Amino acid sequence: MSRINDALKRAQRAQNKQPPVPEVRVPRLLPAESRPGNAIGWILPGVIGFLIVAACLLIGMALLTRTVTKSNSEPRLAAAELVKPEAVPMSVAVLKTPPPQPASPASLALPPKPPSLSPPEPKLQGIVYAATQPWAIVDGQTVHVGDQLGAFRVKEISPRAVTLEKTDGSQKILGLDK
């Protein structure tokens, strides 16, 4: 233990021989002074933003309330005027029918024939005429030469007309309307 004590005493003496380290004083930093408030720096962007928003709102309201007109100056209804349920007149007609008569045995045997309705005439809507393979649009369907369209078969497609042929040999020529 004496060796430890001797080492401690020597270390203490060595410390006493060194001159004390001078304490360095760092000057305190003062906060930077702020410039006097420049209110225009915040107010100007705020006012510009407000004006932009107000202009957008006014333009949007003007577009919603204006009436749309055709090129021939015929006024159309605005969107708000299109649906007014109270403006639609409602009328109900009551049909009086005579009481049913007892059916005779002859009428019970065969049901009455419904009136024969002829199919509507096909309507040509467009032609794409290419020399290799022309095609047309008839009643919303794309057809080529040889295609079946209801009771008709497409016989020929020319630049301005389509020739349709029925199974009985009759032909119908559909032309483009001008």
C-alpha positions as CSV (number, residue, x, y, z in Angstrom):
1,M,0.0,0.0,0.0
2,S,2.9,2.3,0.5
3,R,3.7,2.2,-3.1
4,I,0.2,3.4,-4.0
5,N,0.5,6.2,-1.4
6,D,3.9,7.1,-2.8
7,A,2.5,7.3,-6.3
8,L,-0.4,9.5,-5.2
9,K,1.9,11.9,-3.4
10,R,4.2,12.2,-6.4
11,A,1.3,12.9,-8.7
12,Q,0.0,15.6,-6.3
13,R,3.4,17.3,-6.2
14,A,3.6,17.2,-10.0
15,Q,0.3,19.0,-10.3
16,N,1.3,21.7,-7.9
17,K,4.5,22.4,-9.9
18,Q,2.5,23.2,-13.2
19,P,1.3,26.7,-13.5
20,P,-2.4,27.0,-13.5
21,V,-4.1,27.2,-16.9
22,P,-5.6,30.6,-17.5
23,E,-9.3,30.5,-17.9
24,V,-10.3,31.8,-21.3
25,R,-13.4,34.0,-21.3
26,V,-15.5,33.9,-24.4
27,P,-17.6,37.0,-24.8
28,R,-21.4,36.4,-24.7
29,L,-23.1,36.5,-28.1
30,L,-25.9,39.0,-28.2
31,P,-29.1,38.1,-30.2
32,A,-29.3,39.7,-33.6
33,E,-31.5,42.7,-33.8
34,S,-34.5,42.3,-36.0
35,R,-35.3,45.0,-38.4
36,P,-38.5,46.9,-37.8
37,G,-41.5,44.8,-39.0
38,N,-42.0,44.9,-42.8
39,A,-45.8,44.3,-42.9
40,I,-46.0,44.6,-46.7
41,G,-43.9,41.4,-46.9
42,W,-46.9,39.3,-45.5
43,I,-49.8,41.5,-46.5
44,L,-49.1,41.8,-50.2
45,P,-49.0,38.0,-50.9
46,G,-52.2,37.5,-48.8
47,V,-54.1,40.2,-50.7
48,I,-53.0,38.8,-54.1
49,G,-54.1,35.3,-53.0
50,F,-57.5,36.6,-51.8
51,L,-58.0,38.4,-55.1
52,I,-57.2,35.3,-57.2
53,V,-59.7,33.2,-55.1
54,A,-62.4,35.8,-55.4
55,A,-61.9,36.1,-59.2
56,C,-62.2,32.3,-59.6
57,L,-65.4,32.2,-57.5
58,L,-67.0,35.0,-59.5
59,I,-66.1,33.4,-62.9
60,G,-67.4,30.1,-61.7
61,M,-70.7,31.6,-60.6
62,A,-71.1,33.5,-63.9
63,L,-70.5,30.3,-65.9
64,L,-73.1,28.4,-63.9
65,T,-75.9,31.0,-64.2
66,R,-75.4,32.1,-67.8
67,T,-77.6,30.7,-70.6
68,V,-76.1,28.9,-73.5
69,T,-77.1,30.1,-77.0
70,K,-76.8,28.4,-80.4
71,S,-75.0,29.9,-83.3
72,N,-78.3,31.2,-84.7
73,S,-79.0,33.1,-81.5
74,E,-81.8,30.8,-80.3
75,P,-81.7,30.9,-76.5
76,R,-81.5,27.6,-74.6
77,L,-82.5,26.9,-71.1
78,A,-79.9,27.2,-68.3
79,A,-79.1,24.1,-66.3
80,A,-81.2,25.3,-63.4
81,E,-84.3,25.7,-65.6
82,L,-84.1,22.2,-67.3
83,V,-85.8,20.2,-64.5
84,K,-88.8,21.8,-62.8
85,P,-91.1,19.1,-61.7
86,E,-93.9,21.5,-60.8
87,A,-93.9,22.8,-64.4
88,V,-94.7,19.4,-66.0
89,P,-98.5,19.1,-66.4
90,M,-99.9,15.7,-65.4
91,S,-103.1,14.4,-66.8
92,V,-104.6,11.0,-66.5
93,A,-107.2,9.7,-68.9
94,V,-109.5,6.9,-67.8
95,L,-110.6,4.7,-70.5
96,K,-113.9,3.0,-70.0
97,T,-114.1,-0.4,-71.6
98,P,-117.3,-2.5,-71.9
99,P,-117.5,-5.5,-69.7
100,P,-116.0,-8.7,-71.2
101,Q,-118.4,-10.9,-73.2
102,P,-118.4,-14.6,-72.6
103,A,-116.2,-16.3,-75.2
104,S,-117.6,-18.5,-77.8
105,P,-116.1,-22.0,-78.3
106,A,-114.8,-21.0,-81.8
107,S,-112.8,-18.0,-80.4
108,L,-111.2,-20.2,-77.8
109,A,-109.8,-22.6,-80.3
110,L,-107.4,-20.2,-82.0
111,P,-105.7,-17.2,-80.5
112,P,-106.1,-14.0,-82.5
113,K,-103.2,-13.1,-84.8
114,P,-101.1,-10.2,-83.7
115,P,-100.8,-7.5,-86.4
116,S,-97.7,-8.1,-88.4
117,L,-95.1,-5.5,-87.8
118,S,-92.6,-4.9,-90.5
119,P,-89.1,-4.4,-89.3
120,P,-87.9,-0.8,-89.5
121,E,-85.9,0.2,-92.6
122,P,-82.2,0.0,-92.1
123,K,-80.4,3.4,-91.8
124,L,-77.0,4.1,-93.3
125,Q,-74.9,6.1,-90.9
126,G,-71.5,6.1,-92.5
127,I,-69.2,4.6,-95.1
128,V,-65.4,4.1,-95.1
129,Y,-64.5,3.4,-98.6
130,A,-61.1,1.7,-99.1
131,A,-60.3,0.0,-102.4
132,T,-59.2,-3.2,-100.6
133,Q,-62.1,-3.6,-98.1
134,P,-64.8,-1.0,-97.8
135,W,-67.1,-1.1,-94.8
136,A,-70.1,0.8,-93.6
137,I,-72.1,1.5,-90.4
138,V,-75.7,0.5,-90.8
139,D,-78.0,0.8,-87.7
140,G,-75.0,1.1,-85.4
141,Q,-73.4,-2.1,-86.8
142,T,-70.2,-2.3,-88.8
143,V,-70.8,-4.3,-92.0
144,H,-68.6,-5.5,-94.9
145,V,-69.6,-6.9,-98.3
146,G,-71.3,-10.3,-97.7
147,D,-72.3,-9.7,-94.1
148,Q,-75.9,-10.5,-93.0
149,L,-77.9,-7.6,-91.6
150,G,-81.3,-8.8,-90.4
151,A,-83.2,-10.0,-93.4
152,F,-80.7,-8.4,-95.8
153,R,-77.2,-9.3,-97.1
154,V,-74.7,-6.6,-97.9
155,K,-74.2,-6.9,-101.7
156,E,-72.1,-3.9,-102.5
157,I,-70.5,-0.8,-100.8
158,S,-69.8,2.2,-103.0
159,P,-68.3,5.6,-101.9
160,R,-71.9,7.1,-101.4
161,A,-74.3,4.1,-101.1
162,V,-74.7,0.6,-99.8
163,T,-76.8,-2.0,-101.7
164,L,-78.6,-4.6,-99.6
165,E,-80.3,-7.7,-101.0
166,K,-83.1,-9.8,-99.5
167,T,-83.2,-13.5,-99.8
168,D,-86.1,-13.2,-102.3
169,G,-83.8,-11.2,-104.6
170,S,-85.2,-7.7,-104.0
171,Q,-82.6,-5.0,-103.5
172,K,-82.6,-1.9,-101.3
173,I,-80.1,0.9,-101.8
174,L,-79.2,3.1,-98.8
175,G,-77.5,6.4,-99.6
176,L,-75.8,8.9,-97.5
177,D,-78.0,11.9,-96.6
178,K,-76.5,15.3,-97.3
